[in-house]
């Protein structure tokens, strides 16, 4: 198994790790109930996606 001959510099290591951070998920507004939801997903509050009901929501 080959091993590195020389140690990587701090700059090279940091540059590689620059893209490893987590991103905040993008939020959209539900056109029906105006709650913040993840984009391209059914609304967990009202159960609608693109104007039609896809999830039956039970009121507690």
C-alpha positions as a Markdown table, in Angstrom:
| # | Residue | x | y | z |
|---|---|---|---|---|
| 1 | Unk | 0.0 | 0.0 | 0.0 |
| 2 | Unk | 1.6 | 3.3 | -1.0 |
| 3 | Unk | 2.1 | 6.0 | 1.6 |
| 4 | Unk | 2.6 | 9.7 | 1.0 |
| 5 | Unk | 6.3 | 10.7 | 0.8 |
| 6 | Unk | 5.7 | 14.2 | 2.2 |
| 7 | Unk | 3.2 | 15.8 | 4.6 |
| 8 | Unk | 0.5 | 18.0 | 3.0 |
| 9 | Unk | 0.7 | 21.6 | 4.0 |
| 10 | Unk | -2.0 | 23.3 | 6.2 |
| 11 | Unk | -3.1 | 25.4 | 3.2 |
| 12 | Unk | -3.6 | 22.3 | 1.0 |
| 13 | Unk | -5.6 | 20.5 | 3.7 |
| 14 | Unk | -7.7 | 23.6 | 4.4 |
| 15 | Unk | -8.4 | 24.2 | 0.7 |
| 16 | Unk | -9.6 | 20.6 | 0.3 |
| 17 | Unk | -11.9 | 20.9 | 3.3 |
| 18 | Unk | -13.4 | 24.2 | 2.3 |
| 19 | Unk | -16.3 | 22.5 | 0.6 |
| 20 | Unk | -17.1 | 20.1 | 3.5 |
| 21 | Unk | -19.3 | 22.5 | 5.5 |
| 22 | Unk | -23.0 | 22.0 | 5.9 |
| 23 | Unk | -25.5 | 24.3 | 4.1 |
| 24 | Unk | -28.8 | 25.6 | 5.5 |
| 25 | Unk | -31.6 | 23.9 | 3.5 |
| 26 | Unk | -33.5 | 26.2 | 1.2 |
| 27 | Unk | -37.0 | 27.0 | 2.4 |
| 28 | Unk | -40.0 | 28.0 | 0.2 |
| 29 | Unk | -43.4 | 29.2 | 1.2 |
| 30 | Unk | -46.5 | 27.0 | 0.8 |
| 31 | Unk | -48.9 | 28.8 | -1.5 |
| 32 | Unk | -51.9 | 27.3 | 0.3 |
| 33 | Unk | -51.1 | 27.9 | 4.0 |
| 34 | Unk | -48.1 | 30.2 | 3.7 |
| 35 | Unk | -45.9 | 28.0 | 6.1 |
| 36 | Unk | -42.2 | 27.6 | 5.4 |
| 37 | Unk | -41.5 | 24.2 | 3.8 |
| 38 | Unk | -38.6 | 22.5 | 2.0 |
| 39 | Unk | -38.7 | 23.1 | -1.7 |
| 40 | Unk | -40.3 | 20.4 | -3.9 |
| 41 | Unk | -41.9 | 18.6 | -1.0 |
| 42 | Unk | -45.5 | 18.3 | 0.2 |
| 43 | Unk | -46.5 | 20.6 | 3.0 |
| 44 | Unk | -46.7 | 18.7 | 6.3 |
| 45 | Unk | -49.1 | 21.4 | 7.6 |
| 46 | Unk | -51.8 | 21.2 | 4.9 |
| 47 | Unk | -50.8 | 18.2 | 2.9 |
| 48 | Unk | -50.8 | 19.9 | -0.5 |
| 49 | Unk | -48.3 | 19.9 | -3.3 |
| 50 | Unk | -48.7 | 21.9 | -6.5 |
| 51 | Unk | -52.3 | 22.8 | -5.6 |
| 52 | Unk | -53.6 | 19.2 | -5.0 |
| 53 | Unk | -53.8 | 17.2 | -1.8 |
| 54 | Unk | -51.3 | 14.4 | -1.7 |
| 55 | Unk | -51.2 | 13.7 | 2.1 |
| 56 | Unk | -54.2 | 13.4 | 4.3 |
| 57 | Unk | -53.5 | 15.5 | 7.4 |
| 58 | Unk | -55.3 | 14.6 | 10.6 |
| 59 | Unk | -56.1 | 17.4 | 13.0 |
| 60 | Unk | -55.1 | 16.6 | 16.5 |
